[in-house]
Amino acid sequence: MTEHSSRELQQALSHCLGALQERASVAWRGREQEGLTSLVRVLDFVAVAPFLDLDAGMDRTTWESRMGSAMVLMGAAAGLRPFLSTVGDIPGGLPWGPSRTNAQQYAYSYLRECGELTFLRRMAGLERYGLATSQSLGPGRFRLETASSAPEQALQAALRARRGRDEGPAECVRTKAEWAGIHARMTRYVDTPNGWFIRYDNDWNLVAIYREEARRFGRRFLEAEALPDDAIVGDRTFGEWKQACDQALGRVLAHMDFARLLKRKNPSIDLGDVLTIFARKEDVRQVWEQAGVPAARISATMRALMLGADNLDDWDGAFETPTPFHVELGRDFVLLPLFGALTNPYFALFRHLRQFYRADWDRAVDRREDVFREDLARLFSGPRYLVPSRGFRLLRDNGSLLTDIDAIVVDRQYGAVALVQLKWHDIFGFSLTERESRRKNLAKANEWTARVADWVGERSSRDVLARLGIDEAASDRPPALFVLARYAARFAGDDGQDERACWLGWPEMQHAMEEDEVAADPLMRIPAQVMRHQRGFEAQATQDVTFEFPSLEVVLQMHVSSRPPADR
């Protein structure tokens, strides 16, 4: 397990991926547009499958079978690269016809293999951060072992639990009977012009219905809250940027239902042929105009939501599935895929705005603390709790600034007090570089913890409130210290956090506040509850998964939780 074996494994994976891409290029040489279409059709089918219960009968008994679809989607950036690099300048018409079974089977296996190699490249990349170790077992054979990631698994479980509650029955704004009527009308609108493709009419009532569905669907994605809706980014507000995504997402959700209804109406239709459609770029511009986007903003909007050869590196380097609304297919044409919007309707926009409007983005980020404090006040609401609407400054005896307290929570029933450092960093997804950046930035809260703990000293909660000028009764107990991150607060392999504070993510605090165990004296009980939740993911069971490629075999040993707590 040496640095040499790590480099050797990375080189072997990169070489294997390059050879795989070259074989695909040769297989579709001279037919690159057809090849790109086949790949996007597979990505769309895989992305749509769980929404339409197309994967209900799939084998899920092994890790490999459960992760098959995820690997296909993870292989999108690497798999599309050879084709996007060649189709952009192709002029004229477009080859378009029903898919060929052997081509779609090849496309699926190619994308899955690209995904497995991308996944392993990311796993191998963990070694740089001390979270994995690799070992050469001989020519073309490697063993890779990853570290346990209990803190991050605990956060994801809290996120899923929170999302499940947010998407409860109250979110179902229409009854089954109402949807049956909507779908009956859509069934009358949809037909096939030639026995294998799709066409349909629409009406403004359906457009409004699916835009509403898009807004509801989009609320589950964290990027939707990245900035205040009224923050100016470029030529419009962040809310207006999101509205453009919601309009496109509404069309995606409607098209998915039209395709499903056509399949029901005409069972001979191959669903894979009608999920993915194409359009002329000029027609796409007109759709945006009809949707109310000013003409001066359309080019920027299309760039933000387009996948082409010029922005593929960003996705590939971060090990992310691209999330476009348009895929470059030639000088005059684009594909209108479903997989990007269904994976995350705001992620492409999020990356585009942060990259091209950095100054505006940073100014808007400065407003996050106020938003976070307001969210905290909603969680700890009156009359039992008090969360002042501003932060506080801690001063040294000589009057100089020691540090800031971003938020204070007072439990009037138990007299408990929490001093809170708020941290709201951008989402980092699968990117290891961005993960490390967030970890290092969050580690700076150690200095805050030390300064606040030293300042508190022997003071009671009552003394602290009096010193800060807050006229509230409090207990003789010392205040609790919280480092509260909007997302991840604890990272696998990081044991350098000052234990005088409780480090937790916002979803974990929300999750803990709904547990009966913390109802009495929650500010004092939340830290223990969060760590109890994490311990449910700390079992050190391991699982070996073998990946075989031409001239390369990798045995991945993962630490997996044997008893994850059930999401409520």
Secondary structure, 3 states (H helix, E strand, C coil): CCHHHHHHHHHHHHHHHHHHHHHHHHHCCCCHHHHHHHHHHHHHHHHHCCCCCCCCCCCCCCHHHHCHHHHHHHCHHHHHHHHHHHHCCCCCCCCCCCCCHHHHHHHHHHHHHHHHHHHHHHHHHHHHHCCEEEEEEECCEEEEEECCCHHHHHHHHHHHHHHHHHCCHHHCCCCHHHHHHHHHHHHHHEECCCCCCCEECCCHHHHHHHHHHHHHHHCCCHHHHCCCCCCEECCEEHHHHHHHHHHHHHHHHHHHHHHHHHHHHCCCCCHHHHHCEEEEHHHHHHHHHHCCCCHHHHHHHHHHCEECHHHHHHHHHCCCCCCCCEEECCCCEEEECCHHHHHCCCHHHHHHHHHHCHHHHHHHHCCHHHHHHHHHHHHCCCCCEECCCCCEEEECCCCCEEEEECEEEEECCCCEEEEEEEECCCCCCCCHHHHHHHHHHHHCHHHHHHHHHHHHCCCCHHHHHHHHCCCCCCCCCCCEEEEEECCCCCCCCCCCCCCCCEEEEHHHHHHHHCCHHHCCCHHHHHHHHHHHHHHCCCCCEEEEEEEEECCEEEEEEEEECCCCCCCC
